[in-house]
Every structure is written in structure tokens, then in C-alpha cells.
Amino acid sequence: MTTQHRLVKTLKSKGVLSPEWQDAVTSVDRALFIPEVIENGDFTTDPEGWLRAVYSDAPVVTQVNDGKPTPEGAFRLFTSSSSMPSIMLEMLSLLDVREGQRVLEIGTGTGYNAAWLSHRLGENNVTTVEVDEAVLSTAVENLKRAGFHPTTSLGNGREGHRGCAPYDRVICTCAIRDVPSAWLEQCPQGRIVTPWGSSFFSGSYATLNVVDGTAQGRFSGYPAFMWDRTQRAGAGRVADLYHQENGEKSTTDIPPQNVIQDDPAFFTGLSLTDAWYRWCDAGDGSGEATLWFFADDRKSWATVDYVPDAETYEVEQYGPRALWDEVRKEFLGWHDLGKPERSRFGLTVDGDGQRVWLDAPQGVIGTGRRLGRGTDHGRPGP
């Protein structure tokens, strides 16, 4: 029978279970935080399959479409989950929490992460905020079953929880576009760790040290978290978003896969914040693919068709915005800057908002606009 021991063994073999967190991970049974019915799993019909999912180092989706009824065949947006344990440990490593510190968690989810924190720090030092009443209610029951009673609060996590402030650490378990001022006010001397980004690229942790209410730090990692519900990006299936419209056609000599590599995609997402992409393979063994772009408001789309060994690629753009032109402009701007890696960028947040910079805080790139543009450089490489 699959057990908690298997999960601990897996995390140890991956080298991600540090001595500081080993007792918490070993002592807190993940199964106490997973409902009997999960996405692609049901304990009553396949208990062994359910146990394999629970005790694997993998995310477990526990809610779709905010818990609303979803018709057969409809798009299923994942809206709550138990995160991948190794990713949880990565975030906690970045958080660098110490005994006696007070932690504010944004996004209670199943309660599993709050249980780890409560075991390590003591439940009186843990406060967790959840926006979904049903999710929070279940999490509270899960925590009680595991023997923990941290402070729980129903509300918008962007507002934090003033009743237990100040905090030494803030950890956010959903992707955000900007760091709220309330977090700085409630954690004026400490550290904030959160998934951060835009619709175009949200696969970064921002790890920010806070001194006198000003937060500053850099980006790392490759998280894939669900969005803060007040700031969601567009999502859906291509078939639901494309309705055979005819767009403006052109060509490009930039291989489409180049623009969605991590470093240029991160840079593009700093300005192109309200559009997203999806790479779709032809699936016929040809190696051909289509790169789709969609605006969050669903009014504009673009495609670039990839054919192996081609010199140029067909482009089609529809709607009030020319999305490929916007992406191309940012991609070439990234080249103008010398193709900087994401690790060279940082973030400052204070009373004036947030500012992204390159190499040093003095090298501000901007909050919405950056340095100058160049012309097309032909076929920029990866």
C-alpha cells in the first residue's frame, strides 16, 4: 500500500528535503488534506490510484472552475490544488523561515502548507488567508484532523491580515502581477516570496527582502501556480477561442519557438501583460506546429506557423491588436539589450509601486515601458 513513507523517500532521493523541514514533512500525512474525489481520481472507485496520486511528488487538483458545476466536455480551469511537494519545499527554502518567526500565508488551499508551517513554527505563529469560502472551510477541517489550529481568515489575500501583523515572512501560493502595499505594511522587516508575472509569463518566483517597508529582490525558479482570482490571465482551448475568422497575413523570419523561451518570454511579459500563448504541435510526425497568441479579452489573436528548415514563417493576425507585432517588438528589444538572462533582472516595491530593473536597482527598466527599440535583426537565434 502506498504511504507517506513513499513521499518522504521520493523527496529525499531528489535531494529537496532539507533537515529543517524533514520532521514536518514526515509527520504531516498529505492524505489528510486531499479529498476523496480529485481531478482524474476517486478513492471510492480506485483507492490505490488515489493513494499513488496523493503520495507522489506531483500536484493534486482539488477544484475546477471555482467549484461551479462544469458541463460534460466544457473547459476545466484548475482553481485549487495541493501543490507539488518539492515545489512547496523550494518556496519554503526561499522563504528562509526561522524558529519563532511569524508567517502570513496567502492562499490556504487544502491547508497542507499551513500544516507544515504550523508543525515547524507553532500554530500561533501562522496566519493563512483564503478567498474561497468552501476551500477555506475544508482546509480548516483538514488542519483540525491533522491536529493544527493556525489563524485562518476568509478574505482577499491582497489585503493580508492586519489582526496578526506584523509578520516576519509572507508566502503567497498563487501567481500575482504586483506586490500589494498591504504586505509591505504588515511585513515591514522581513521577506516575501511569491510567484510573480503576467499573462504572457508567470513562471518566476520573486524573493524580496523588506527593509523599512521597501521590498527588493530578484527572480528565480519555474513555478506554475494558479492565479490570484482578482488578477487572472486569459485561459481556454484554442477551439473555444478561434472561430474561423480571417486575419491579416504576413511572414516573419524569426523562428516562433525562439520568442517563448524563458528569458525572452520573461522580458516580453514585462510589457505585454495581457496576452498569452500556446504551442500546438501538428501531431502528425511532421515536426510542424502553430504558435497561438490570444489577448486576455479574447478580442485579438495571432498565429505563427512553424515548418522545420523553413526560412520564413506564415503569420496571421486578427482583431484590434496585432499581437505578433507586439511580441516581435519586445523580442527584438530583448536582443537590443544583449539577450539578458532573467537572473539579471530584479524588482523593487515601495510606496511608489513596483519597478523592474536590470543588473542593479539604478538600472530601472520600468513598470510599463523600457529602453529603446531597434530594427529587425533577421533571424535571431535562441
Secondary structure, 3 states (H helix, E strand, C coil): CCCHHHHHHHHHHCCCCCHHHHHHHHHCCHHHHCCCEECCEECCCCHHHHHHHHCCCCCEEEEEHHHCCCCCCCCCCEEEEECCHHHHHHHHHHHCCCCCCCEEEECCCCCHHHHHHHHHHCHHHEEEEECCHHHHHHHHHHHHHHCCCCEEEECCHHHCCHHHCCCCEEEECCEECCCCHHHHHHCCCEEEEEEECCCCCCCEEEEEEEECCEEEEEEECCCCCCECCCCCCCCCCHHHHCCCCCCEEEEECCCHHHHHCHHHHHHHHHHCCCEEEEEEECCCCCCCEEEEEEECCCCCEEEEEECCCCCCEEEEEECCCCHHHHHHHHHHHHHHCCCCCHHHEEEEEECCEEEEEECCCCCEEECCCCCCCCCCCCCCCC
